[in-house]
Amino acid sequence: MNSATDESLSLVLIGGSSGSFVIFEEIIKLLKNPISSAVIFVLHRGRYSSSVLPDLFKTKTDVHMSEPHHLDPITANSIYFALPDYHLLVGADHRFYYDHTEPDFFSRPSIDATFISAALSGIPVKAAMLFSGSSQDGAEGLKLLAEKGFRTYVQNPEFAEFPRMPEEALSKYRQHNLLERDNFYKTISDLLS
């Protein structure tokens, strides 16, 4: 396991809201131990959500999963989920930080908060992806990641259950790579390998 100061750490960032739960589940099935990056999922959830996502997904992969605590180290070969009602931030010291400031676009956790903090952390981002959702959260963070030279991907809004989130991302930055229906999971699998 990598230490919190391991310079080889890289991140895969995945955000979504309404219509993304099944996509998240399918992506987790693609992850086989060991994986070279830390994979961070941010899913909009209600503040009183009692679901523990690692428990829901525990039969889908053999990769370690957790909802990290404040100041936990970020390590490769791990899957992380943002807790409900807190913004999950990525620190330059390779640790997680929780923030309880105002919701972004009525959401806490905010995809933007995680994506922007990761973009500013100095940790390499192998890929960042944004999927179905009914708000514009994630668009600014994904744009910043793209402007910093990281590979960014957006679900084609034409087949998103809730197209607003990918549409907003594309309206702010047209150069995101589109994840198309016909090779959707194949493309994601290649990015994760």
Backbone as CSV, one residue per row, in Angstrom:
resi,resn,N_x,N_y,N_z,CA_x,CA_y,CA_z,C_x,C_y,C_z
1,MET,0.847,-1.182,0.000,0.000,0.000,0.000,0.889,1.241,0.000
2,ASN,0.475,2.263,-0.754,1.252,3.488,-0.848,1.084,4.327,0.401
3,SER,2.116,5.070,0.730,2.010,5.990,1.856,1.365,7.281,1.388
4,ALA,0.995,8.130,2.345,0.330,9.385,1.999,1.244,10.311,1.223
5,THR,2.526,10.080,1.248,3.458,10.956,0.536,4.031,10.302,-0.712
6,ASP,3.451,9.179,-1.133,3.946,8.456,-2.304,3.764,9.310,-3.554
7,GLU,4.883,9.640,-4.196,4.834,10.502,-5.378,4.245,9.802,-6.594
8,SER,4.080,8.469,-6.537,3.533,7.752,-7.681,2.007,7.747,-7.696
9,LEU,1.389,8.336,-6.698,-0.070,8.338,-6.607,-0.691,9.063,-7.792
10,SER,-1.727,8.459,-8.363,-2.553,9.138,-9.367,-4.012,8.879,-9.033
11,LEU,-4.885,9.709,-9.589,-6.306,9.666,-9.258,-7.145,9.388,-10.499
12,VAL,-8.257,8.705,-10.304,-9.342,8.643,-11.276,-10.549,9.227,-10.561
13,LEU,-11.165,10.231,-11.155,-12.272,10.954,-10.536,-13.557,10.668,-11.304
14,ILE,-14.616,10.323,-10.580,-15.871,9.949,-11.217,-17.010,10.650,-10.488
15,GLY,-17.812,11.408,-11.238,-18.920,12.136,-10.642,-20.228,11.874,-11.358
16,GLY,-21.304,11.899,-10.591,-22.618,11.712,-11.174,-23.705,11.966,-10.154
17,SER,-24.924,12.000,-10.661,-26.070,12.247,-9.798,-27.207,11.350,-10.277
18,SER,-28.384,11.915,-10.459,-29.538,11.127,-10.890,-29.209,10.339,-12.151
19,GLY,-29.474,9.038,-12.112,-29.210,8.189,-13.261,-27.814,7.623,-13.321
20,SER,-26.977,7.901,-12.320,-25.579,7.444,-12.361,-25.288,6.239,-11.475
21,PHE,-26.205,5.870,-10.599,-25.911,4.796,-9.652,-25.556,3.495,-10.372
22,VAL,-26.349,3.129,-11.374,-26.097,1.883,-12.117,-24.777,1.972,-12.870
23,ILE,-24.450,3.146,-13.395,-23.161,3.336,-14.076,-22.020,3.121,-13.093
24,PHE,-22.130,3.701,-11.906,-21.107,3.511,-10.880,-20.933,2.019,-10.580
25,GLU,-22.054,1.307,-10.424,-21.995,-0.120,-10.125,-21.267,-0.883,-11.229
26,GLU,-21.553,-0.564,-12.474,-20.911,-1.252,-13.595,-19.417,-0.928,-13.657
27,ILE,-19.055,0.316,-13.344,-17.630,0.684,-13.336,-16.902,-0.083,-12.234
28,ILE,-17.514,-0.192,-11.075,-16.879,-0.914,-9.970,-16.636,-2.368,-10.352
29,LYS,-17.545,-2.970,-11.116,-17.348,-4.345,-11.575,-16.107,-4.469,-12.471
30,LEU,-15.735,-3.388,-13.133,-14.567,-3.409,-14.021,-13.242,-3.357,-13.259
31,LEU,-13.290,-2.938,-12.006,-12.067,-2.725,-11.231,-11.604,-4.022,-10.578
32,LYS,-10.438,-4.482,-10.993,-9.872,-5.723,-10.474,-8.575,-5.423,-9.741
33,ASN,-8.398,-6.068,-8.607,-7.215,-5.891,-7.769,-5.985,-6.479,-8.466
34,PRO,-4.882,-5.737,-8.573,-4.676,-4.359,-8.098,-4.985,-3.331,-9.189
35,ILE,-5.353,-2.140,-8.757,-5.498,-1.008,-9.672,-4.406,0.001,-9.333
36,SER,-3.933,0.706,-10.335,-2.757,1.556,-10.142,-3.081,2.921,-9.539
37,SER,-4.351,3.292,-9.530,-4.748,4.626,-9.063,-5.664,4.533,-7.858
38,ALA,-5.918,5.679,-7.250,-7.012,5.816,-6.296,-8.225,6.291,-7.093
39,VAL,-9.333,5.590,-6.969,-10.549,5.927,-7.702,-11.522,6.569,-6.724
40,ILE,-11.926,7.801,-7.031,-12.784,8.566,-6.127,-14.130,8.799,-6.807
41,PHE,-15.190,8.297,-6.183,-16.552,8.457,-6.679,-17.262,9.537,-5.859
42,VAL,-17.921,10.448,-6.559,-18.775,11.430,-5.889,-20.174,11.287,-6.483
43,LEU,-21.094,10.830,-5.663,-22.488,10.636,-6.057,-23.349,11.531,-5.183
44,HIS,-24.203,12.335,-5.807,-25.115,13.150,-5.008,-26.026,12.230,-4.193
45,ARG,-26.063,12.501,-2.893,-26.928,11.747,-1.988,-27.563,12.711,-1.012
46,GLY,-28.731,12.345,-0.514,-29.401,13.171,0.477,-28.605,13.250,1.765
47,ARG,-28.764,14.347,2.476,-27.964,14.563,3.684,-28.210,13.493,4.746
48,TYR,-29.379,12.874,4.718,-29.687,11.849,5.720,-29.557,10.432,5.152
49,SER,-28.893,10.318,4.027,-28.718,8.996,3.416,-27.999,8.063,4.378
50,SER,-28.579,6.899,4.590,-27.958,5.926,5.500,-27.214,4.838,4.724
51,SER,-27.240,4.909,3.400,-26.560,3.902,2.589,-25.049,4.031,2.745
52,VAL,-24.403,2.928,2.968,-22.949,2.888,3.012,-22.518,2.239,1.696
53,LEU,-22.039,3.057,0.765,-21.793,2.558,-0.583,-20.817,1.386,-0.637
54,PRO,-19.738,1.375,0.147,-18.890,0.177,0.115,-19.643,-1.107,0.464
55,ASP,-20.628,-1.015,1.362,-21.427,-2.198,1.698,-22.322,-2.603,0.531
56,LEU,-22.889,-1.620,-0.155,-23.761,-1.918,-1.291,-22.996,-2.570,-2.441
57,PHE,-21.735,-2.173,-2.609,-20.958,-2.637,-3.753,-19.946,-3.733,-3.413
58,LYS,-19.945,-4.238,-2.182,-18.848,-5.108,-1.733,-18.729,-6.405,-2.516
59,THR,-19.795,-6.852,-3.155,-19.711,-8.093,-3.935,-19.297,-7.834,-5.386
60,LYS,-19.064,-6.594,-5.746,-18.794,-6.245,-7.147,-17.310,-6.220,-7.502
61,THR,-16.426,-6.149,-6.516,-14.987,-6.058,-6.777,-14.214,-6.560,-5.564
62,ASP,-12.956,-6.909,-5.788,-12.102,-7.286,-4.659,-11.148,-6.155,-4.269
63,VAL,-11.335,-4.974,-4.861,-10.523,-3.809,-4.515,-11.066,-3.201,-3.218
64,HIS,-10.154,-2.761,-2.347,-10.558,-2.145,-1.074,-11.410,-0.897,-1.332
65,MET,-12.552,-0.794,-0.628,-13.450,0.354,-0.750,-13.698,0.969,0.620
66,SER,-13.857,2.305,0.642,-14.188,2.956,1.905,-14.833,4.315,1.654
67,GLU,-15.497,4.797,2.678,-15.902,6.194,2.770,-14.893,6.801,3.737
68,PRO,-13.884,7.496,3.216,-12.758,7.892,4.070,-13.159,8.897,5.140
69,HIS,-12.339,8.951,6.178,-12.495,9.926,7.248,-11.612,11.139,6.969
70,HIS,-11.887,12.214,7.660,-11.081,13.427,7.578,-9.617,13.094,7.900
71,LEU,-8.719,13.517,7.045,-7.270,13.335,7.154,-6.776,11.927,6.818
72,ASP,-7.654,11.052,6.364,-7.193,9.738,5.915,-6.255,9.902,4.719
73,PRO,-5.199,9.085,4.641,-4.325,9.136,3.467,-5.026,8.578,2.234
74,ILE,-4.685,9.127,1.090,-5.193,8.641,-0.190,-4.170,7.643,-0.723
75,THR,-4.592,6.430,-1.000,-3.664,5.413,-1.462,-4.144,4.791,-2.764
76,ALA,-3.181,4.368,-3.579,-3.512,3.645,-4.804,-4.143,2.306,-4.442
77,ASN,-4.739,1.669,-5.457,-5.409,0.388,-5.282,-6.526,0.488,-4.239
78,SER,-7.248,1.612,-4.288,-8.359,1.846,-3.365,-9.482,2.581,-4.093
79,ILE,-10.698,2.307,-3.649,-11.884,2.991,-4.153,-12.466,3.779,-2.994
80,TYR,-12.772,5.046,-3.253,-13.300,5.920,-2.208,-14.640,6.510,-2.641
81,PHE,-15.526,6.703,-1.660,-16.823,7.325,-1.891,-16.987,8.511,-0.944
82,ALA,-17.470,9.630,-1.479,-17.743,10.798,-0.643,-18.931,10.517,0.271
83,LEU,-18.795,10.905,1.532,-19.891,10.773,2.487,-21.023,11.745,2.155
84,PRO,-22.255,11.416,2.507,-23.337,12.377,2.335,-23.179,13.568,3.281
85,ASP,-23.588,14.739,2.812,-23.648,15.984,3.591,-22.288,16.612,3.889
86,TYR,-21.229,16.163,3.205,-19.905,16.781,3.325,-19.264,16.867,1.940
87,HIS,-18.508,17.921,1.714,-17.686,18.005,0.517,-16.388,17.248,0.781
88,LEU,-16.023,16.364,-0.134,-14.792,15.590,-0.016,-13.701,16.286,-0.821
89,LEU,-12.654,16.743,-0.136,-11.574,17.494,-0.771,-10.297,16.667,-0.809
90,VAL,-9.519,16.873,-1.874,-8.240,16.191,-2.063,-7.134,17.168,-1.708
91,GLY,-6.276,16.798,-0.756,-5.215,17.687,-0.306,-3.901,17.443,-1.016
92,ALA,-3.095,18.482,-1.110,-1.757,18.363,-1.715,-0.866,17.417,-0.921
93,ASP,-1.211,17.173,0.337,-0.449,16.245,1.184,-0.927,14.801,1.035
94,HIS,-1.750,14.551,-0.018,-2.249,13.207,-0.314,-3.166,12.691,0.799
95,ARG,-3.930,13.606,1.360,-4.923,13.239,2.365,-6.287,13.783,1.965
96,PHE,-7.323,13.178,2.529,-8.683,13.677,2.331,-9.027,14.695,3.401
97,TYR,-9.830,15.658,3.007,-10.356,16.655,3.933,-11.858,16.749,3.712
98,TYR,-12.595,16.882,4.811,-14.039,17.100,4.693,-14.354,18.555,5.000
99,ASP,-15.319,19.049,4.271,-15.723,20.443,4.383,-17.243,20.472,4.505
100,HIS,-17.753,21.336,5.374,-19.202,21.399,5.582,-19.749,22.783,5.226
101,THR,-19.092,23.454,4.266,-19.603,24.739,3.807,-20.896,24.528,3.021
102,GLU,-21.456,25.614,2.523,-22.740,25.562,1.839,-22.735,24.552,0.693
103,PRO,-23.885,23.934,0.424,-23.974,23.044,-0.738,-23.694,23.798,-2.041
104,ASP,-23.145,23.105,-3.021,-22.992,23.631,-4.372,-24.142,23.084,-5.203
105,PHE,-24.897,23.981,-5.830,-26.048,23.553,-6.637,-26.928,22.588,-5.844
106,PHE,-27.170,22.952,-4.574,-28.025,22.187,-3.670,-27.436,20.817,-3.318
107,SER,-26.146,20.623,-3.546,-25.550,19.300,-3.322,-24.355,19.368,-2.381
108,ARG,-24.354,18.447,-1.447,-23.210,18.235,-0.574,-23.189,16.747,-0.259
109,PRO,-22.340,15.958,-0.876,-21.078,16.353,-1.500,-21.260,16.994,-2.875
110,SER,-20.334,17.858,-3.183,-20.290,18.515,-4.479,-19.218,17.863,-5.341
111,ILE,-19.581,17.567,-6.581,-18.602,17.035,-7.530,-17.549,18.097,-7.817
112,ASP,-17.997,19.342,-8.007,-17.043,20.430,-8.256,-16.012,20.539,-7.140
113,ALA,-16.451,20.450,-5.904,-15.523,20.592,-4.773,-14.411,19.553,-4.862
114,THR,-14.769,18.309,-5.134,-13.759,17.247,-5.236,-12.883,17.449,-6.466
115,PHE,-13.502,17.716,-7.615,-12.738,17.864,-8.857,-11.792,19.063,-8.786
116,ILE,-12.261,20.197,-8.280,-11.412,21.396,-8.214,-10.262,21.176,-7.238
117,SER,-10.548,20.595,-6.078,-9.468,20.359,-5.113,-8.439,19.387,-5.686
118,ALA,-8.885,18.390,-6.429,-7.949,17.449,-7.059,-7.103,18.153,-8.110
119,ALA,-7.731,19.032,-8.892,-6.992,19.774,-9.933,-5.909,20.647,-9.321
120,LEU,-6.170,21.175,-8.127,-5.223,22.086,-7.468,-4.238,21.362,-6.553
121,SER,-4.434,20.061,-6.349,-3.634,19.319,-5.366,-2.215,19.027,-5.828
122,GLY,-1.993,19.028,-7.126,-0.689,18.625,-7.648,-0.565,17.128,-7.864
123,ILE,-1.588,16.365,-7.507,-1.589,14.917,-7.739,-2.048,14.667,-9.174
124,PRO,-1.328,13.859,-9.941,-1.758,13.588,-11.319,-3.133,12.923,-11.358
125,VAL,-3.936,13.349,-12.324,-5.258,12.766,-12.538,-5.206,11.970,-13.837
126,LYS,-5.357,10.673,-13.698,-5.309,9.790,-14.872,-6.503,10.028,-15.783
127,ALA,-7.676,10.231,-15.192,-8.898,10.513,-15.949,-9.941,11.055,-14.993
128,ALA,-10.818,11.912,-15.527,-11.963,12.404,-14.767,-13.194,12.239,-15.643
129,MET,-14.275,11.747,-15.057,-15.481,11.427,-15.814,-16.712,12.011,-15.131
130,LEU,-17.661,12.447,-15.956,-18.907,13.007,-15.444,-20.074,12.356,-16.178
131,PHE,-21.063,11.921,-15.401,-22.177,11.159,-15.954,-23.514,11.861,-15.717
132,SER,-24.568,11.115,-15.858,-25.940,11.597,-15.766,-26.194,12.378,-14.472
133,GLY,-27.011,13.421,-14.582,-27.391,14.202,-13.413,-28.279,15.359,-13.807
134,SER,-28.969,15.922,-12.821,-29.957,16.957,-13.113,-29.537,18.344,-12.650
135,SER,-28.229,18.551,-12.424,-27.750,19.893,-12.067,-26.489,20.185,-12.871
136,GLN,-25.928,21.372,-12.648,-24.694,21.722,-13.358,-23.447,21.448,-12.534
137,ASP,-23.595,20.787,-11.388,-22.439,20.452,-10.564,-21.471,19.569,-11.360
138,GLY,-20.200,19.846,-11.215,-19.162,19.072,-11.889,-18.604,19.738,-13.134
139,ALA,-19.378,20.627,-13.745,-18.956,21.244,-15.007,-17.712,22.109,-14.841
140,GLU,-17.681,22.929,-13.794,-16.515,23.808,-13.573,-15.274,23.005,-13.206
141,GLY,-15.444,22.020,-12.351,-14.312,21.205,-11.941,-13.735,20.413,-13.095
142,LEU,-14.605,19.861,-13.937,-14.130,19.091,-15.084,-13.399,20.008,-16.066
143,LYS,-13.904,21.219,-16.248,-13.248,22.187,-17.131,-11.847,22.522,-16.614
144,LEU,-11.719,22.764,-15.321,-10.414,23.077,-14.737,-9.442,21.909,-14.923
145,LEU,-9.918,20.705,-14.712,-9.062,19.531,-14.911,-8.586,19.447,-16.363
146,ALA,-9.483,19.701,-17.308,-9.108,19.674,-18.726,-8.087,20.761,-19.041
147,GLU,-8.300,21.948,-18.492,-7.378,23.063,-18.738,-5.995,22.797,-18.148
148,LYS,-5.934,21.945,-17.131,-4.641,21.578,-16.543,-3.989,20.415,-17.294
149,GLY,-4.624,19.966,-18.359,-4.027,18.941,-19.211,-4.416,17.516,-18.888
150,PHE,-5.364,17.319,-17.975,-5.800,15.969,-17.643,-6.890,15.511,-18.607
151,ARG,-6.997,14.203,-18.790,-8.011,13.649,-19.694,-9.379,13.686,-19.015
152,THR,-10.347,14.260,-19.722,-11.694,14.421,-19.170,-12.706,13.791,-20.119
153,TYR,-13.736,13.199,-19.525,-14.730,12.446,-20.281,-16.122,12.780,-19.774
154,VAL,-17.052,12.869,-20.715,-18.441,13.188,-20.396,-19.339,12.174,-21.103
155,GLN,-20.317,11.657,-20.366,-21.313,10.791,-20.996,-22.050,11.592,-22.062
156,ASN,-22.214,11.011,-23.239,-22.980,11.691,-24.283,-24.377,11.972,-23.735
157,PRO,-24.783,13.255,-23.683,-26.092,13.579,-23.106,-27.256,12.897,-23.815
158,GLU,-27.056,12.515,-25.053,-28.145,11.903,-25.818,-28.603,10.582,-25.211
159,PHE,-27.743,9.903,-24.453,-28.206,8.667,-23.825,-28.068,8.710,-22.302
160,ALA,-27.876,9.885,-21.742,-27.892,10.026,-20.287,-29.337,10.053,-19.807
161,GLU,-29.612,9.359,-18.725,-30.976,9.356,-18.183,-31.409,10.769,-17.805
162,PHE,-30.479,11.538,-17.228,-30.691,12.951,-16.928,-29.565,13.718,-17.607
163,PRO,-29.825,14.358,-18.745,-28.743,14.915,-19.571,-28.162,16.235,-19.102
164,ARG,-28.780,16.898,-18.138,-28.324,18.256,-17.822,-26.864,18.324,-17.393
165,MET,-26.420,17.400,-16.539,-25.055,17.465,-16.029,-24.026,17.344,-17.164
166,PRO,-24.115,16.336,-18.032,-23.161,16.308,-19.144,-23.330,17.472,-20.112
167,GLU,-24.549,17.937,-20.321,-24.756,19.089,-21.204,-24.061,20.329,-20.664
168,GLU,-24.170,20.554,-19.361,-23.528,21.723,-18.745,-22.007,21.634,-18.875
169,ALA,-21.466,20.436,-18.682,-20.018,20.269,-18.815,-19.568,20.598,-20.231
170,LEU,-20.311,20.135,-21.214,-19.946,20.391,-22.619,-20.171,21.844,-23.004
171,SER,-21.137,22.504,-22.378,-21.371,23.920,-22.696,-20.239,24.796,-22.178
172,LYS,-19.573,24.350,-21.103,-18.460,25.122,-20.548,-17.130,24.791,-21.216
173,TYR,-17.043,23.587,-21.807,-15.776,23.170,-22.415,-16.084,22.098,-23.448
174,ARG,-16.068,22.455,-24.712,-16.485,21.546,-25.788,-15.483,20.420,-26.049
175,GLN,-14.254,20.534,-25.541,-13.217,19.576,-25.895,-13.164,18.328,-25.007
176,HIS,-14.091,18.196,-24.056,-14.138,16.945,-23.295,-14.353,15.778,-24.255
177,ASN,-13.763,14.632,-23.941,-14.013,13.418,-24.717,-15.422,12.918,-24.414
178,LEU,-16.140,12.495,-25.455,-17.489,11.966,-25.267,-17.440,10.460,-25.076
179,LEU,-18.135,9.991,-24.076,-18.324,8.560,-23.875,-19.619,8.175,-24.573
180,GLU,-19.490,7.392,-25.642,-20.630,7.032,-26.476,-21.250,5.718,-26.026
181,ARG,-22.512,5.546,-26.346,-23.252,4.360,-25.921,-22.605,3.053,-26.407
182,ASP,-22.145,3.019,-27.669,-21.711,1.752,-28.255,-20.395,1.228,-27.696
183,ASN,-19.559,2.100,-27.128,-18.296,1.619,-26.550,-18.079,2.177,-25.145
184,PHE,-19.174,2.461,-24.469,-19.154,3.163,-23.187,-18.260,2.461,-22.165
185,TYR,-18.585,1.232,-21.806,-17.830,0.547,-20.755,-16.478,0.057,-21.249
186,LYS,-16.347,-0.228,-22.537,-15.036,-0.602,-23.087,-14.059,0.559,-22.943
187,THR,-14.498,1.773,-23.277,-13.643,2.955,-23.133,-13.251,3.167,-21.685
188,ILE,-14.220,3.060,-20.781,-13.937,3.252,-19.359,-12.976,2.179,-18.858
189,SER,-13.191,0.942,-19.262,-12.294,-0.141,-18.861,-10.859,0.124,-19.314
190,ASP,-10.701,0.612,-20.541,-9.358,0.939,-21.037,-8.714,2.056,-20.213
191,LEU,-9.517,3.038,-19.785,-8.985,4.139,-18.979,-8.538,3.656,-17.603
192,LEU,-9.209,2.666,-17.093,-8.918,2.194,-15.747,-7.783,1.189,-15.696
193,SER,-7.387,0.651,-16.835,-6.356,-0.389,-16.835,-4.953,0.206,-16.746
